[in-house]
């Protein structure tokens, strides 16, 4: 009877022993390669998710549209120097008094037909010089804003990709752990029937199995939510199944904190956009302050035909040239617009300072996280290795009859917990490194 109990216990422990396909709680738990279940499943890695995001993200599309609008505004300002052709058809009728060249007033009744095509040139130096420069700054701001939108979209994609990859990895490992624990539970129940184990051990193991089943259910729910969130981030249909290719490998190189801050302030596109908007505001202030001192110039030539009727007319030529200033609203002595322009410059400078402070804070946070998660991942790996060693030693002691089944259950529970913590640590480490690269705008990798 004693030999039979020993055989049953060894068989139960054998279900937890290492075997192919059962993930070990070691430092290098590999991301599972899940086979595609549906033909329309989109299987992507992080680089592919980035490419799809840049082509389908709604915020990126909106930023590109704003860039096209800024370029159109720049072209409209540049076109102000070009002349315009105005076809004109006139019919003139005059009645009653008319003064001749000798100063006499004549009572006349006349009509004439005038047809011409005019060429009108208007030139406002304040509009062309200063507003063209301001429009160029607006284009640079829109380009930088577009790049910033891409960075934000990539970060959102990376965050949701890592969430989905972690959920998939937890599902794969939880399924295999649940199968092993269920097998041990069945063997323990058989030992209880034979009187070789207590019912308390069976209940404790049953509780452990139920906790593992809850973990599997939560992981499946997180996977479904992660699919929808990732699909929304990359601009795909949320109803289409998605599967990742595991957690990404990221750059682990480190730079000093001061160099990271300097790199962020020199590379960040949102800071470039803020500075470009400040430059545009200063150009507009200069336009309202000094540009209005420059006169407006215009010239018009209108060759055509003039006669009593359209059928009886001869060649004629009219030319007009004017030079003047605008005084009042929209021109000189417009304090409201000057005050508004000064306020725009102040607001732009405040936004630049706020953006610099925010970037510094983001770099500090991302740098600290990327530096810390490496140690956290290493600590989680050591904890998983220690839990594995404890489980091995407990298993060995149980084979020699030196431990109770409850101790084996506790060692198994600690191993399962360390496996989950290692997956979470790996996900946090990958996400922190991606975040640092995106904060410093080192590209999409």
C-alpha positions in Angstrom: 0.0 0.0 0.0 2.9 2.4 0.9 4.6 1.6 -2.5 1.3 2.3 -4.3 1.0 5.8 -2.6 4.6 6.6 -3.5 3.9 5.7 -7.2 0.8 7.9 -7.3 2.6 10.9 -5.8 5.4 10.5 -8.3 2.9 10.3 -11.1 1.2 13.5 -9.9 4.5 15.3 -9.7 5.4 14.0 -13.1 2.6 16.1 -14.6 4.5 19.2 -13.3 7.8 18.0 -14.5 9.5 19.7 -17.5 8.3 18.4 -20.9 8.2 19.7 -24.4 5.6 22.4 -24.9 5.4 23.3 -21.2 6.9 26.7 -20.5 9.5 26.8 -17.8 9.7 29.7 -15.2 13.1 30.7 -16.4 14.7 34.0 -17.4 13.9 33.5 -21.1 10.3 32.6 -21.4 9.7 32.9 -25.1 6.6 34.5 -26.6 4.3 31.8 -27.9 3.8 31.5 -31.6 0.1 31.1 -32.0 -1.1 29.5 -35.1 -3.6 31.4 -37.3 -7.1 30.1 -36.7 -8.9 32.1 -39.4 -7.8 32.9 -43.0 -8.6 36.6 -42.6 -6.6 37.0 -39.4 -4.1 39.8 -39.7 -0.7 38.6 -38.2 1.6 41.6 -37.6 4.7 42.6 -35.7 5.4 46.0 -34.3 7.1 47.3 -37.4 4.1 46.3 -39.6 1.8 47.9 -37.1 3.8 51.1 -37.4 3.5 51.1 -41.2 -0.3 50.4 -41.1 -0.7 53.2 -38.5 1.0 55.8 -40.6 -1.3 54.9 -43.5 -4.6 54.6 -41.7 -4.5 56.5 -38.4 -7.2 59.2 -38.3 -5.1 61.7 -36.4 -2.2 61.3 -38.9 -4.6 61.9 -41.8 -6.0 65.0 -40.1 -2.4 66.3 -39.6 -1.6 65.7 -43.2 -4.7 67.6 -44.3 -3.7 70.6 -42.1 -0.3 70.5 -43.7 -1.9 70.7 -47.2 -4.0 73.6 -46.0 -0.9 75.5 -44.7 0.8 75.0 -48.0 -2.2 76.2 -49.9 -2.3 79.3 -47.7 1.4 79.9 -48.5 0.7 79.6 -52.2 -2.2 82.1 -51.9 0.0 84.7 -50.3 2.7 84.2 -52.9 0.2 84.7 -55.7 -0.5 88.2 -54.4 2.4 89.6 -56.5 1.0 88.1 -59.8 -1.2 90.3 -62.0 -4.8 89.3 -62.8 -6.5 89.6 -66.1 -10.1 90.9 -66.0 -12.2 90.8 -69.2 -14.5 93.8 -69.2 -17.4 94.6 -71.5 -19.0 98.1 -71.1 -21.9 100.0 -72.6 -22.0 103.7 -71.6 -24.9 106.1 -72.0 -24.9 109.7 -71.0 -27.7 112.3 -71.0 -27.9 116.1 -70.3 -24.9 118.3 -69.5 -21.3 117.6 -70.5 -18.3 120.1 -70.2 -16.1 120.4 -73.3 -12.4 121.3 -73.4 -13.1 125.0 -73.5 -15.1 124.9 -70.3 -18.5 125.2 -71.9 -21.4 123.0 -70.8 -23.3 121.3 -73.5 -26.6 119.6 -73.3 -26.0 116.3 -75.0 -27.4 112.9 -75.3 -24.9 110.2 -76.2 -24.1 106.6 -76.0 -21.0 104.5 -76.6 -20.0 100.9 -76.6 -16.7 100.0 -74.9 -15.2 96.5 -74.9 -11.8 95.7 -73.3 -9.7 93.2 -71.5 -8.0 94.6 -68.5 -4.7 93.6 -66.8 -4.6 94.6 -63.1 -1.5 94.5 -60.9 -1.8 95.2 -57.2 1.1 95.0 -54.9 1.0 95.3 -51.2 4.6 95.0 -49.8 3.4 94.4 -46.3 1.2 91.5 -47.4 3.8 90.0 -49.7 7.0 90.3 -47.6 5.8 89.7 -44.1 2.8 87.5 -44.6 4.7 85.3 -47.0 7.3 84.8 -44.4 4.6 84.1 -41.8 3.0 81.6 -44.2 6.3 79.8 -44.6 6.6 79.5 -40.8 3.1 78.2 -40.7 4.1 75.5 -43.2 7.0 74.5 -41.0 4.8 74.4 -38.0 2.3 72.2 -39.9 5.1 69.8 -41.0 6.4 69.5 -37.4 2.8 69.0 -36.1 2.4 66.2 -38.6 5.5 64.6 -37.4 4.4 65.0 -33.8 1.0 63.4 -34.7 2.9 60.4 -36.2 4.9 60.1 -33.0 1.8 60.1 -30.8 0.1 57.6 -33.1 3.1 55.3 -33.0 3.2 55.4 -29.2 -0.5 54.6 -29.0 0.1 51.7 -31.4 3.1 50.4 -29.5 1.2 50.5 -26.2 -1.8 48.6 -27.5 0.5 46.2 -29.4 2.4 45.3 -26.2 -0.9 44.9 -24.3 -2.2 42.5 -26.9 1.1 40.5 -27.1 1.2 40.2 -23.3 -2.4 38.9 -23.3 -1.7 36.4 -26.0 1.4 35.2 -24.1 -0.6 34.9 -20.8 -3.3 32.8 -22.6 -0.7 30.4 -24.0 1.1 29.9 -20.7 -2.1 29.8 -18.6 -3.6 27.1 -20.8 -0.6 24.8 -20.4 -0.4 25.5 -16.7 -4.1 24.8 -16.3 -3.8 21.5 -18.1 -1.0 20.4 -15.8 -2.8 21.6 -12.6 -6.0 19.9 -13.7 -4.1 16.6 -14.2 -2.6 16.9 -10.7 -6.0 17.7 -9.3 -7.5 14.5 -10.8 -4.6 12.4 -9.5 -5.0 14.0 -6.0 -8.7 13.2 -6.0 -7.8 9.6 -6.9 -5.4 9.5 -4.0 -8.0 10.8 -1.6 -10.4 8.0 -2.6 -7.6 5.5 -1.9 -6.9 7.1 1.5 -3.4 8.2 0.4 -4.0 11.9 0.8 -6.2 14.3 2.8 -9.3 16.0 1.4 -7.7 19.3 2.5 -4.9 18.9 0.0 -7.5 18.2 -2.7 -9.4 21.4 -1.8 -6.3 23.5 -1.8 -5.3 22.2 -5.2 -8.8 22.8 -6.5 -8.6 26.4 -5.3 -5.3 26.7 -7.2 -6.9 25.3 -10.3 -9.8 27.7 -10.1 -7.5 30.7 -9.7 -5.5 29.6 -12.7 -8.8 29.2 -14.7 -9.7 32.8 -13.7 -6.4 34.0 -14.9 -7.0 32.3 -18.3 -10.4 34.0 -18.6 -9.1 37.4 -17.8 -6.3 37.0 -20.3 -8.9 36.1 -23.0 -11.0 39.1 -22.1 -7.8 41.3 -22.3 -7.0 39.8 -25.7 -10.4 40.6 -27.1 -10.2 44.1 -25.8 -6.6 44.5 -27.0 -7.6 43.4 -30.6 -10.3 46.1 -30.7 -8.0 48.8 -29.3 -5.1 47.9 -31.6 -7.4 47.8 -34.7 -8.7 51.3 -33.8 -5.1 52.6 -33.4 -3.9 51.3 -36.8 -7.1 52.3 -38.6 -8.4 48.8 -39.3 -11.8 47.3 -38.7 -12.3 46.3 -35.0 -14.1 43.2 -36.2 -11.1 41.8 -38.0 -9.1 39.3 -35.9 -5.5 40.4 -35.1 -2.6 38.4 -33.8 0.9 39.7 -32.9 4.2 38.1 -33.3 5.2 38.5 -29.7 6.9 41.2 -27.7 9.3 43.3 -29.8 13.0 43.4 -29.4 14.0 47.0 -28.7 17.3 48.9 -28.4 18.8 48.6 -25.0 21.6 51.1 -25.4 21.8 53.8 -22.9 22.9 57.5 -23.0 23.5 59.9 -20.1 20.5 61.8 -18.9 21.9 65.2 -19.9 22.5 63.9 -23.5 19.0 62.4 -23.6 17.5 65.8 -22.6 19.6 67.6 -25.2 18.6 65.1 -27.8 14.9 65.5 -27.0 15.0 69.3 -27.2 16.8 69.1 -30.6 14.7 66.3 -32.1 11.2 66.8 -30.9 8.9 67.9 -33.7 6.3 69.5 -31.3 9.0 71.9 -30.1 9.9 72.7 -33.7 6.2 73.4 -34.4 5.9 75.7 -31.3 9.0 77.6 -32.4 7.7 77.9 -36.0 4.4 79.3 -34.7 6.2 81.8 -32.6 8.2 82.9 -35.7 4.9 83.3 -37.6 3.4 85.4 -34.8 6.5 87.7 -34.9 6.2 88.1 -38.6 2.6 89.1 -38.3 3.4 91.6 -35.5 6.1 93.1 -37.8 3.6 93.3 -40.6 1.1 95.3 -38.5 3.8 97.4 -36.8 6.1 98.4 -39.8 4.7 96.8 -42.9 1.8 99.2 -43.0 4.3 102.1 -43.5 5.0 100.7 -47.0 2.6 102.1 -49.6 0.2 99.9 -51.7 0.9 100.0 -55.4 -1.5 99.3 -58.3 -1.5 99.5 -62.0 -4.1 98.7 -64.6 -4.0 98.6 -68.4 -7.2 98.1 -70.4 -6.8 97.9 -74.2 -10.1 97.5 -76.1 -12.5 99.1 -78.5 -14.8 102.2 -78.2 -17.5 103.5 -80.5 -21.1 104.4 -80.9 -22.0 100.7 -81.1 -20.1 97.5 -80.9 -20.2 97.2 -84.7 -18.7 100.7 -85.2 -15.7 101.0 -82.9 -12.0 101.7 -83.0 -9.1 100.8 -80.8 -8.6 102.5 -77.5 -6.3 102.2 -74.5 -6.7 103.1 -70.9 -4.1 103.0 -68.2 -4.3 103.8 -64.4 -1.5 103.9 -61.8 -2.1 104.5 -58.1 0.0 104.7 -54.9 -1.5 105.0 -51.5 -1.8 103.9 -47.9 -4.6 102.5 -45.8 -5.3 104.5 -42.6 -7.5 103.1 -39.9 -8.8 99.5 -39.6 -6.6 97.1 -41.5 -3.8 99.7 -42.0 -2.0 102.4 -40.1 -3.1 103.5 -36.7 -5.0 100.3 -35.9 -4.2 99.7 -32.2 -6.5 96.8 -31.8 -4.7 94.7 -34.4 -1.3 95.8 -33.0 -2.3 94.7 -29.5 -3.7 91.4 -30.8 -0.4 90.7 -32.6 1.6 91.4 -29.5 -0.6 89.1 -27.5 -0.2 86.4 -30.1 3.6 86.7 -29.8 3.4 86.5 -26.0 1.2 83.4 -26.2 3.5 81.7 -28.7 6.5 82.3 -26.5 4.7 80.9 -23.5 3.8 77.8 -25.5 7.4 77.4 -26.5 8.6 77.5 -22.9 5.8 75.2 -21.8 6.7 72.7 -24.6 10.4 72.7 -23.6 9.4 72.1 -19.9 7.0 69.3 -20.9 9.6 67.6 -23.2 12.2 67.7 -20.4 9.7 66.1 -18.0 8.8 63.4 -20.5 12.4 62.6 -21.2 13.1 62.4 -17.4 10.2 60.1 -16.9 10.9 57.9 -19.9 14.7 57.8 -19.1 14.0 56.8 -15.5 11.5 54.1 -16.6 13.8 52.7 -19.3 16.6 52.6 -16.8 14.6 51.0 -14.0 12.7 48.4 -16.0 15.9 46.7 -17.0 16.6 46.1 -13.3 13.0 45.1 -12.7 13.1 42.6 -15.5 16.3 41.1 -14.2 14.8 40.9 -10.7 11.7 39.2 -12.1 13.9 36.8 -14.0 15.8 36.0 -10.8 12.6 35.5 -8.9 11.3 33.2 -11.6 14.5 31.2 -11.5 14.4 31.0 -7.7 10.8 29.8 -7.8 11.7 27.2 -10.3 14.6 26.1 -8.1 12.3 26.0 -5.0 9.8 23.8 -7.0 12.6 21.5 -8.1 13.9 21.1 -4.5 10.4 20.6 -3.1 9.7 18.0 -5.8 13.0 16.2 -4.8 12.1 16.3 -1.1 8.7 15.0 -1.8 10.2 12.0 -3.7 12.1 11.2 -0.6 9.1 11.6 1.6 10.5 14.6 3.4 7.7 17.1 2.6 4.0 17.4 2.7 1.8 17.8 -0.4 0.7 21.2 0.7 4.3 22.5 0.5 4.4 21.3 -3.1 1.2 23.2 -3.8 2.6 26.3 -2.3 5.8 26.0 -4.4 3.8 25.5 -7.5 1.6 28.5 -6.7 4.8 30.6 -6.2 6.1 29.4 -9.5 2.9 30.3 -11.4 2.9 33.8 -9.8 6.5 34.4 -10.7 5.8 33.4 -14.3 3.0 35.9 -14.5 5.2 38.6 -13.0 8.0 37.8 -15.5 5.6 38.3 -18.4 4.4 41.6 -17.0 8.0 42.7 -16.4 9.0 41.9 -19.9 6.1 43.8 -21.3 6.8 46.8 -19.2 10.5 46.7 -20.2 9.7 46.6 -23.9 7.1 49.4 -23.5 9.5 51.6 -21.6 12.3 51.3 -24.2 9.9 52.0 -27.0 8.6 55.0 -25.1 12.1 56.4 -24.6 12.9 56.0 -28.3 9.7 57.8 -29.3 10.1 60.6 -26.8 13.6 61.2 -28.3 12.2 60.7 -31.8 14.9 58.3 -32.8 12.7 56.8 -35.5 10.1 54.0 -35.6 12.3 51.3 -34.2 
